[in-house]
């Protein structure tokens, strides 16, 4: 295995992980979690 094969494998693995993150973000079951997280800076401190 030469260095170019390793570079190709790393690039393909990174692209697959990127697509996996995009799919995870756009799933409808995670929408409420992301909306809650987006509103965290606007909540009052309760301490």
C-alpha positions as CSV (number, residue, x, y, z in Angstrom):
1,X,0.0,0.0,0.0
2,X,1.6,3.3,-1.0
3,X,0.8,6.8,0.3
4,X,-1.6,7.6,-2.5
5,X,-3.8,4.6,-1.7
6,X,-3.9,5.7,2.0
7,X,-4.8,9.3,0.9
8,X,-7.6,8.0,-1.3
9,X,-9.0,5.8,1.6
10,X,-8.8,8.7,4.0
11,X,-10.7,11.0,1.6
12,X,-13.4,8.4,0.9
13,X,-13.8,7.7,4.7
14,X,-14.1,11.4,5.4
15,X,-16.7,11.9,2.7
16,X,-18.8,9.0,4.0
17,X,-18.6,10.4,7.6
18,X,-19.6,13.9,6.2
19,X,-22.7,12.4,4.4
20,X,-23.5,10.4,7.6
21,X,-23.5,13.6,9.7
22,X,-25.7,15.4,7.1
23,X,-28.2,12.5,7.2
24,X,-28.2,12.5,11.0
25,X,-28.8,16.3,11.2
26,X,-31.7,16.2,8.7
27,X,-33.6,13.4,10.3
28,X,-37.0,14.5,11.6
29,X,-36.6,12.7,14.9
30,X,-33.7,15.1,15.9
31,X,-35.6,18.3,15.1
32,X,-36.9,18.9,18.6
33,X,-33.4,18.3,20.1
34,X,-31.8,20.9,17.8
35,X,-34.6,23.4,18.5
36,X,-34.0,23.0,22.2
37,X,-30.3,23.5,21.8
38,X,-30.8,26.5,19.6
39,X,-32.8,28.2,22.4
40,X,-30.3,27.6,25.1
41,X,-28.6,31.0,24.9
42,X,-31.9,32.7,25.3
43,X,-33.0,31.0,28.5
44,X,-32.6,32.7,31.9
45,X,-30.1,31.3,34.4
46,X,-31.9,29.5,37.1
47,X,-29.0,29.5,39.6
